[in-house]
Amino acid sequence: MIQLCEIINICGSFTSPLEVGVTPWALFWLLPLLAAVVVAYKATKLEKIEAVSFIRECTVLFLSLTVFTILVGFALTAFMWLVMG
């Protein structure tokens, strides 16, 4: 049984944000968020959800969005290097 102090600790964790640095490794926090968005999006867009097709569709969308995000990151970095010198 969950005790009251455990519930208070769980609720309190939502009021203090997680400290995420500004290092390149901090971008890996994007992946779980992206996975959750992909699963929610595909769950609402597919007419019939079957395990194999759902996993395949989610994987393709997740990988394509990940590659696109990486390419945009490189493009913005290159643009900033050109602008800032």
C-alpha positions in Angstrom: 0.0 0.0 0.0 1.3 3.4 -0.9 1.8 5.6 2.2 0.9 9.3 2.4 4.6 10.4 2.5 5.3 8.5 -0.7 2.4 10.2 -2.4 3.7 13.6 -1.2 7.2 12.8 -2.5 5.8 11.8 -5.9 3.7 14.9 -6.1 6.6 17.1 -4.9 8.8 15.8 -7.6 6.6 17.5 -10.2 7.0 20.9 -8.6 10.8 21.0 -8.8 12.1 20.8 -12.4 14.8 18.4 -13.4 18.1 20.2 -13.9 19.2 19.6 -17.5 22.5 21.2 -18.5 23.4 22.8 -21.8 25.9 20.2 -22.9 25.6 18.2 -26.1 24.8 15.1 -24.0 21.8 16.9 -22.6 20.1 16.6 -26.0 19.6 12.9 -25.3 16.8 13.9 -23.0 14.9 14.7 -26.2 14.7 11.0 -27.2 12.2 9.8 -24.5 10.1 12.8 -25.2 10.2 12.2 -28.9 9.3 8.5 -28.3 6.3 9.4 -26.2 5.1 11.9 -28.9 5.5 9.4 -31.7 3.6 6.7 -29.8 0.7 9.1 -28.9 0.6 10.4 -32.5 0.6 7.0 -34.1 -2.0 5.7 -31.7 -4.4 8.5 -32.8 -3.7 8.3 -36.5 -3.8 4.5 -37.2 -7.2 3.2 -38.0 -6.4 -0.3 -36.8 -3.6 -0.9 -34.3 -1.8 -4.2 -34.7 1.4 -4.8 -32.7 3.7 -5.4 -35.7 2.5 -2.6 -37.8 2.3 -0.2 -34.9 5.8 -0.9 -33.8 7.1 -0.6 -37.4 5.2 2.7 -38.0 6.5 4.1 -34.6 10.0 3.1 -35.3 10.1 4.6 -38.8 8.6 7.9 -37.5 10.9 8.0 -34.5 14.0 7.4 -36.6 13.0 9.9 -39.3 12.3 12.6 -36.8 15.6 11.8 -34.9 17.6 12.1 -38.2 15.8 15.3 -39.1 16.4 16.8 -35.7 20.1 16.0 -35.9 20.4 17.5 -39.4 18.6 20.7 -38.3 21.0 20.9 -35.3 24.0 20.6 -37.6 22.6 23.2 -40.0 21.9 25.6 -37.2 25.3 25.1 -35.7 26.9 25.7 -39.1 24.8 28.8 -39.6 25.8 30.2 -36.3 29.5 29.6 -37.0 29.1 31.5 -40.2 27.2 34.4 -38.6 29.2 34.7 -35.5 32.6 34.1 -37.1 
